[in-house]
């Protein structure tokens, strides 16, 4: 009985830690550290911010801004020092490299592409496709050369 209680507490703590890690909270630009706010202003090019949040990724605080630039939705993340952590840009599927488009046709034959993003993190570019078929949705992540790097089932309307 005692070992079950300890196990239950350990699982509850682990779940609580993961949940806390994934939380994001809305923030105002004027409440960000100055270097982070300046970086977001520069990256957005003065476009209106549609969303701004503070998140914890890999134990570090980052600030994510969402805006439209050049007709595309972009989400950029910066750290407190103003260093860019990531850049996600929604693109047309036709703008993805040919190798990525062909890989989607192969790995998700017959699926509808709901959203395509070009993602840059730590200097590495990937392409994320949110696809749906037969009532199921999943996200596929590809290298620019068309190699499938990750496949993840998605639930709900907002992914």
C-alpha positions, 0 to 999 in steps of 0.5 A: 500500500505504501509503495502504491502511494509513493508511486501515485505521488511520483506520477502526480508530481511528474504530470504536474511538472510536465503541465507546468512546463507546457503552460503559456500566459498572455503578456503585454509587450511593455512587461517584457524584458527590454531586449526581448521587447525590442527583438519582437518589435524588430522581427515583426517589422511594426506589424500589429501583434495578434498574440504575445505570450510567455512560455517555458521551453526546455526550462527557459523562459521565452516570449512568443509573438504572433503577427501577420507579415507579407500576408503570412501568419508568423510566430517568433520566439525570443529569449529574455536577452532578445535572441531569436529562438524560433520562427514559424511561418505559415506558407502555401503548400506549393511554397514548400520544397518539391521533396517535401511536397512529394513526401507528403503525397507518399506519407499522407496519401489522399490527406488534405493539407490543413496548414503548412509551416516553415519552421526555423529553430537553432538554425535548422529549417523544417516543414510542418504539415497538418494533414487530415483524412478519414476524420483523423488529423496529424502533424508531419515534420519533414527536413527540406530534403523530404525526410519524415522526421516526426509524425504526431496525432492531433486532437481538437480543432486548434493545433 
